[in-house]
């Protein structure tokens, strides 16, 4: 089938490339000429393991191309996916900013030719697909089209495997005609018996928000229980393992840390709260999760400060990891963006390392933070070393070398990667999350 993808951000680029890998002919459209030029040269604007090779392969096999020419890309398409950004509104009210969605709809409308399914791939509030349909109908009353919702459930760092072997595919449609187009697009997944949940448009739109909100609640819950463990002298690692063995609960997302971040959880929890308020309802549990997450980041500042004897002023802090999770260069809403500036403003010198996120971090962090080449440079002459993001390369460090390089052997493990007793025996003053 012929597919046009509007937007070459994280979702658009991964989705378009994977559709091409399925065998479809995909045209990815973006207004930013520099980005399109780089993509044509094989330069990928985001870090996602395996994506660069998959893009090269499908470009070489002529199933994937990049253009700024929307007028040429839309008329022959069987489906046009809208995968533009829906950031939190600049008004600061938590609503999703749908400016780019509606702008894309207006620009698509005059170029529709023949039956086309317009698919909202971006995460959007309930009712957005109806607005897209209205906008296109007003712009082009003769257009033969339907609008569908097809939310994405991609994890950064594992997006390709998530797309190729998903837990489920959710499609929201109004009729069988649109449903069949989407089923044909996802037909390669039938071979691995991927469940396809076909539902109403409104249900599909709400599904992504509900899924992310549930996971955010689970993270905030285990972080609160970790704090209880610290207060009563229990160990969160064993506790999480024990409750995670319960099939009703499951072990995923039961890892305490400095709080959730990224492009989805913070934005989508706030948007869900605003959506339900418009309908006169509340999601008190989600609101509590948001508050707990903010408090957890502040709690981590105090944890680091306490490890330094109560004051960070004049102290050097080494930091391992800046991105909100491993295997991505994404700094959006990363806990490090709340924690490190707070320490820096109170007089700490900070030396940070991240395998992929340094260039992005420089855009958001205060000037004056030093960036180093590896973990051992971060530890050199440090009064404390903070493990912020659990990249694999931080899991088996030469801890004797780390200890000997530091001014004081203080290790603050915000991801509970290392064993407390082992670290104590090596001479470290070790602090974890939810551990004695």
C-alpha positions as CSV (number, residue, x, y, z in Angstrom):
1,X,0.0,0.0,0.0
2,X,1.0,3.6,-0.4
3,X,1.4,5.5,2.9
4,X,2.2,9.1,3.6
5,X,3.6,10.0,7.0
6,X,3.2,13.7,8.1
7,X,6.0,14.4,10.5
8,X,9.5,12.9,10.9
9,X,9.8,13.1,14.7
10,X,10.2,10.1,16.9
11,X,6.8,8.5,16.1
12,X,6.7,9.5,12.5
13,X,10.1,8.3,11.6
14,X,10.0,5.0,13.4
15,X,6.4,4.2,12.2
16,X,7.2,5.2,8.6
17,X,10.4,3.1,8.5
18,X,8.7,0.1,10.0
19,X,5.8,0.3,7.6
20,X,8.4,0.3,4.8
21,X,10.0,-2.7,6.3
22,X,6.5,-4.4,6.1
23,X,6.7,-3.9,2.4
24,X,4.6,-0.7,2.0
25,X,5.7,2.3,0.0
26,X,6.1,5.1,2.5
27,X,6.7,8.8,1.9
28,X,7.7,10.8,5.0
29,X,6.9,14.5,4.8
30,X,8.3,17.3,7.0
31,X,8.5,21.1,6.6
32,X,12.0,21.4,7.9
33,X,14.2,21.2,4.8
34,X,17.4,20.7,6.7
35,X,16.0,17.6,8.5
36,X,14.8,16.1,5.2
37,X,18.1,16.7,3.6
38,X,19.9,14.9,6.4
39,X,17.5,12.0,6.3
40,X,18.1,11.7,2.6
41,X,21.8,11.5,3.4
42,X,21.2,8.8,6.0
43,X,21.7,11.1,9.0
44,X,19.1,10.2,11.7
45,X,18.0,13.1,13.9
46,X,17.2,10.9,16.9
47,X,19.0,8.1,18.7
48,X,17.1,4.9,18.5
49,X,18.9,1.5,18.4
50,X,18.7,-0.1,14.9
51,X,16.8,2.8,13.3
52,X,19.7,4.1,11.1
53,X,20.3,0.7,9.6
54,X,16.6,0.1,8.9
55,X,16.2,3.5,7.3
56,X,19.2,2.9,5.0
57,X,17.9,-0.5,4.0
58,X,14.4,0.7,3.0
59,X,15.7,3.8,1.3
60,X,18.1,1.6,-0.8
61,X,15.2,-0.7,-1.6
62,X,13.1,2.3,-2.7
63,X,10.3,1.7,-0.2
64,X,11.0,4.7,1.9
65,X,11.6,8.3,0.8
66,X,11.7,11.7,2.4
67,X,10.3,15.0,1.0
68,X,9.0,18.5,1.9
69,X,6.5,18.3,-1.0
70,X,3.2,17.6,0.6
71,X,1.3,18.3,-2.6
72,X,3.1,15.4,-4.3
73,X,3.0,13.0,-1.4
74,X,-0.8,13.0,-0.6
75,X,-2.9,12.4,-3.7
76,X,-1.7,8.8,-4.4
77,X,-1.8,7.7,-0.7
78,X,-4.1,5.0,0.6
79,X,-3.6,6.3,4.1
80,X,-2.1,9.6,5.5
81,X,-0.8,9.3,9.0
82,X,-0.5,12.5,11.0
83,X,2.4,12.1,13.4
84,X,3.2,15.6,14.4
85,X,4.0,16.8,17.9
86,X,1.3,17.4,20.5
87,X,3.3,19.1,23.3
88,X,1.8,20.5,26.5
89,X,0.3,23.9,25.8
90,X,2.5,26.9,26.4
91,X,-0.3,28.4,28.4
92,X,0.8,26.0,31.2
93,X,-2.6,24.6,31.8
94,X,-1.8,21.0,31.0
95,X,-3.8,20.8,27.8
96,X,-2.3,19.2,24.7
97,X,-1.4,21.7,22.0
98,X,-3.2,20.6,18.8
99,X,-1.9,23.4,16.6
100,X,0.3,21.1,14.5
101,X,-2.5,18.5,14.1
102,X,-5.0,21.0,12.8
103,X,-2.4,22.7,10.6
104,X,-1.5,19.4,9.0
105,X,-5.2,18.7,8.4
106,X,-5.7,22.0,6.6
107,X,-2.7,21.4,4.4
108,X,-3.7,17.8,3.6
109,X,-7.3,18.6,2.6
110,X,-6.9,20.2,-0.8
111,X,-4.6,17.4,-2.1
112,X,-6.8,14.4,-1.3
113,X,-7.7,12.4,-4.4
114,X,-9.6,9.1,-4.3
115,X,-10.6,7.4,-1.1
116,X,-8.1,8.1,1.7
117,X,-7.9,7.2,5.4
118,X,-6.5,10.0,7.5
119,X,-5.0,8.5,10.6
120,X,-4.2,10.3,13.9
121,X,-1.0,8.6,15.0
122,X,-0.1,11.4,17.4
123,X,-1.4,11.2,21.0
124,X,-4.5,13.4,21.0
125,X,-7.4,14.2,23.3
126,X,-10.8,12.6,22.8
127,X,-12.6,14.4,20.0
128,X,-9.6,15.4,18.0
129,X,-10.4,13.0,15.1
130,X,-13.9,14.6,14.8
131,X,-12.2,18.0,14.6
132,X,-9.8,16.8,11.9
133,X,-12.8,15.4,9.9
134,X,-14.6,18.8,10.2
135,X,-11.5,20.8,9.1
136,X,-10.9,18.6,6.1
137,X,-14.5,18.6,5.1
138,X,-14.6,22.4,5.3
139,X,-11.5,22.7,3.2
140,X,-12.5,20.1,0.6
141,X,-16.2,19.3,0.7
142,X,-15.8,16.8,-2.2
143,X,-13.0,14.7,-0.6
144,X,-13.7,11.0,-0.1
145,X,-12.1,10.2,3.2
146,X,-12.5,8.8,6.7
147,X,-10.6,9.7,9.8
148,X,-9.3,7.0,12.2
149,X,-7.3,6.8,15.4
150,X,-4.3,4.5,15.7
151,X,-2.4,5.3,18.9
152,X,1.2,4.3,19.2
153,X,2.7,2.4,22.1
154,X,6.4,2.6,21.4
155,X,9.0,2.6,24.1
156,X,12.1,4.8,23.4
157,X,15.1,2.5,23.1
158,X,13.0,-0.5,22.0
159,X,10.7,1.1,19.5
160,X,11.5,-1.1,16.5
161,X,10.9,-4.3,18.4
162,X,7.8,-2.8,19.9
163,X,6.5,-2.0,16.4
164,X,7.4,-5.3,14.8
165,X,6.2,-7.4,17.8
166,X,3.5,-5.4,19.6
167,X,1.3,-6.5,22.4
168,X,-1.6,-5.2,20.4
169,X,-2.7,-2.8,17.7
170,X,-5.5,-0.4,18.5
171,X,-7.6,1.1,15.7
172,X,-10.5,3.4,16.2
173,X,-12.8,3.7,13.1
174,X,-16.4,4.6,12.2
175,X,-16.9,2.1,9.4
176,X,-15.7,-1.1,7.8
177,X,-14.2,0.6,4.9
178,X,-11.6,2.5,7.0
179,X,-11.1,-0.6,9.2
180,X,-10.2,-2.7,6.2
181,X,-7.5,-0.2,5.0
182,X,-5.9,-0.3,8.5
183,X,-6.1,-4.0,8.7
184,X,-4.4,-4.3,5.3
185,X,-1.6,-2.0,6.5
186,X,-1.0,-4.1,9.6
187,X,-1.6,-7.4,7.8
188,X,2.1,-8.5,8.2
189,X,1.4,-8.7,12.0
190,X,-1.3,-11.3,11.4
191,X,1.5,-13.8,10.8
192,X,2.6,-13.5,14.5
193,X,-1.1,-13.4,15.6
194,X,-0.9,-9.8,17.0
195,X,-4.3,-8.9,18.5
196,X,-6.0,-6.0,16.8
197,X,-8.4,-4.2,19.0
198,X,-10.9,-2.4,16.7
199,X,-13.1,0.1,18.5
200,X,-14.7,3.5,18.3
201,X,-12.6,6.5,17.6
202,X,-13.2,8.0,21.0
203,X,-12.1,4.8,22.8
204,X,-8.9,4.5,20.8
205,X,-8.1,8.2,21.5
206,X,-8.5,7.6,25.3
207,X,-6.7,4.2,25.3
208,X,-3.2,5.8,25.0
209,X,-3.8,8.2,27.8
210,X,-5.3,5.5,30.1
211,X,-2.3,3.2,29.4
212,X,0.3,5.8,30.2
213,X,-1.5,7.1,33.2
214,X,-1.7,3.6,34.6
215,X,2.0,3.1,34.2
216,X,2.7,6.5,35.7
217,X,0.6,5.6,38.7
218,X,2.5,2.3,39.1
219,X,5.8,4.1,39.1
220,X,4.6,6.7,41.6
221,X,3.2,3.9,43.8
222,X,6.4,2.0,44.1
223,X,8.4,5.2,44.7
224,X,6.1,6.0,47.6
225,X,6.5,2.5,49.0
226,X,10.2,2.9,48.6
227,X,10.1,6.0,50.8
228,X,8.1,4.0,53.4
229,X,10.8,1.3,53.3
230,X,13.4,3.8,54.1
231,X,11.3,5.0,57.1
232,X,10.7,1.6,58.6
233,X,13.9,-0.1,57.7
234,X,12.6,-2.4,55.0
235,X,14.1,-3.1,51.6
236,X,12.2,-2.1,48.5
237,X,14.2,-4.5,46.2
238,X,12.9,-7.6,48.0
239,X,9.4,-6.1,48.5
240,X,9.0,-5.2,44.8
241,X,10.2,-8.7,43.8
242,X,7.6,-10.3,46.1
243,X,4.6,-8.3,45.0
244,X,5.7,-8.4,41.4
245,X,5.4,-12.2,41.5
246,X,1.7,-11.8,42.0
247,X,0.2,-12.3,38.5
248,X,-2.4,-9.6,39.2
249,X,0.3,-7.0,39.7
250,X,3.3,-8.0,37.5
251,X,6.9,-7.1,37.9
252,X,7.2,-4.4,35.2
253,X,7.4,-0.7,36.4
254,X,8.1,-1.7,40.0
255,X,11.6,-0.2,40.0
256,X,11.9,2.7,42.3
257,X,14.0,5.7,41.2
258,X,14.0,9.5,40.9
259,X,10.6,9.7,39.2
260,X,9.3,9.2,35.7
261,X,10.1,11.5,32.7
262,X,10.2,11.5,29.0
263,X,7.9,12.7,26.2
264,X,4.8,10.7,27.3
265,X,4.1,10.2,30.9
266,X,4.4,13.8,32.2
267,X,2.5,15.2,29.2
268,X,-0.2,12.6,29.0
269,X,-1.1,12.5,32.7
270,X,-1.6,16.2,32.7
271,X,-3.6,16.1,29.5
272,X,-5.8,13.3,30.8
273,X,-6.6,15.4,33.9
274,X,-7.7,18.2,31.7
275,X,-9.8,16.0,29.4
276,X,-11.8,14.5,32.2
277,X,-12.3,17.9,33.8
278,X,-14.0,19.1,30.7
279,X,-16.5,16.3,31.1
280,X,-17.1,17.1,34.8
281,X,-15.1,14.1,36.0
282,X,-11.9,13.6,38.0
283,X,-9.0,11.2,38.0
284,X,-7.8,11.6,41.6
285,X,-5.4,8.7,41.4
286,X,-3.7,10.1,38.4
287,X,-3.5,13.6,40.0
288,X,-1.9,12.0,43.1
289,X,0.7,10.2,40.8
290,X,1.7,13.5,39.3
291,X,2.1,15.1,42.7
292,X,4.1,12.1,44.0
293,X,6.4,12.2,40.9
294,X,7.2,15.9,41.5
295,X,7.9,15.3,45.2
296,X,10.1,12.3,44.3
297,X,12.5,14.5,42.3
298,X,12.7,17.0,45.2
299,X,13.3,14.1,47.5
300,X,16.3,13.0,45.4
301,X,17.9,16.4,45.8
302,X,17.7,16.0,49.6
303,X,19.0,12.5,49.4
304,X,22.1,13.7,47.5
305,X,22.5,16.7,49.8
306,X,22.3,14.5,52.9
307,X,24.9,12.1,51.5
308,X,27.3,15.1,51.3
309,X,26.7,15.9,55.0
310,X,23.8,18.3,54.6
311,X,25.3,20.8,52.1
312,X,26.4,20.7,48.5
313,X,28.0,24.1,48.5
314,X,31.7,23.8,47.4
315,X,31.3,20.1,46.7
316,X,31.9,18.3,43.4
317,X,29.2,15.9,42.2
318,X,29.9,13.3,39.5
319,X,26.8,12.2,37.6
320,X,26.3,9.1,35.6
321,X,23.4,9.4,33.1
322,X,21.3,12.4,32.1
323,X,18.5,11.1,29.8
324,X,15.2,10.0,31.3
325,X,16.0,6.4,30.5
326,X,18.7,4.3,28.9
327,X,19.0,3.8,25.1
328,X,17.7,7.2,24.1
329,X,19.1,10.7,23.8
330,X,15.7,12.2,25.0
331,X,16.1,14.7,27.8
332,X,12.4,15.8,27.9
333,X,11.2,15.9,31.5
334,X,14.2,13.9,32.6
335,X,14.6,13.8,36.4
336,X,18.1,15.2,35.9
337,X,16.6,18.5,34.7
338,X,15.0,19.0,38.1
339,X,17.7,17.5,40.3
340,X,21.0,18.8,38.9
341,X,20.0,22.5,38.5
342,X,18.8,22.5,42.1
343,X,22.2,21.3,43.3
344,X,24.1,23.5,40.9
345,X,22.3,26.6,42.1
346,X,23.3,25.9,45.7
347,X,27.0,25.8,44.9
348,X,27.8,22.3,43.7
349,X,30.2,21.7,40.9
350,X,28.8,19.1,38.6
351,X,30.6,16.8,36.2
352,X,28.3,14.7,34.1
353,X,28.5,11.8,31.6
354,X,25.9,10.2,29.4
355,X,26.5,7.9,26.5
356,X,24.1,9.6,24.1
357,X,22.4,12.6,25.8
358,X,25.1,15.2,26.3
359,X,24.3,17.3,23.3
360,X,20.7,17.4,24.2
361,X,21.5,18.1,27.8
362,X,23.5,21.2,26.9
363,X,20.3,22.7,25.5
364,X,18.5,22.5,28.9
365,X,21.1,22.4,31.7
366,X,22.6,25.6,33.2
367,X,25.8,26.8,31.8
368,X,28.7,25.8,34.0
369,X,28.0,22.1,34.2
370,X,31.0,20.2,33.0
371,X,30.5,17.2,30.6
372,X,33.1,14.4,30.5
373,X,34.0,11.5,28.3
374,X,33.3,8.6,30.7
375,X,32.3,7.4,34.1
376,X,35.8,7.5,35.5
377,X,36.3,11.1,34.6
378,X,33.0,11.9,36.3
379,X,34.3,10.2,39.5
380,X,37.7,11.9,39.5
381,X,38.0,14.1,42.6
382,X,34.2,14.0,43.2
383,X,32.8,14.2,46.7
384,X,29.9,12.1,45.6
385,X,29.0,10.1,42.5
386,X,25.3,9.9,41.5
387,X,24.0,7.1,39.2
388,X,21.0,8.9,37.6
389,X,20.2,6.8,34.6
390,X,20.8,3.0,34.4
391,X,22.7,2.7,31.2
392,X,24.2,-0.8,30.8
393,X,27.7,0.5,30.7
394,X,27.3,1.7,34.3
395,X,26.3,-1.7,35.6
396,X,29.7,-3.2,35.8
397,X,32.1,-0.4,36.6
398,X,35.5,-1.0,38.2
399,X,34.3,0.2,41.6
400,X,37.8,0.1,43.1
401,X,39.0,2.4,40.4
402,X,36.0,4.6,41.0
403,X,36.6,4.7,44.7
404,X,40.3,5.5,44.4
405,X,39.6,8.3,41.9
406,X,37.1,10.1,44.2
407,X,37.8,12.7,46.9
408,X,35.2,11.0,49.1
409,X,33.8,7.5,48.4
410,X,30.1,8.5,48.4
411,X,27.9,6.7,45.9
412,X,24.2,7.7,45.5
413,X,22.5,5.0,43.5
414,X,19.1,6.4,42.3
415,X,18.4,3.3,40.3
416,X,19.4,0.6,42.8
417,X,21.9,-0.9,40.3
418,X,24.5,-1.9,42.9
419,X,24.4,-4.1,45.9
420,X,24.6,-2.2,49.2
421,X,26.6,-4.7,51.1
422,X,29.1,-5.1,48.3
423,X,29.6,-1.4,48.1
424,X,30.0,-1.1,51.8
425,X,32.7,-3.8,51.8
426,X,34.5,-1.8,49.1
427,X,34.6,1.2,51.4
428,X,31.7,3.3,49.9
429,X,29.1,5.2,51.8
430,X,26.2,3.9,49.7
431,X,22.8,5.4,49.4
432,X,20.0,3.8,47.4
433,X,16.3,4.3,47.0
434,X,14.1,2.4,49.4
435,X,17.0,0.6,51.0
436,X,18.3,0.7,54.5
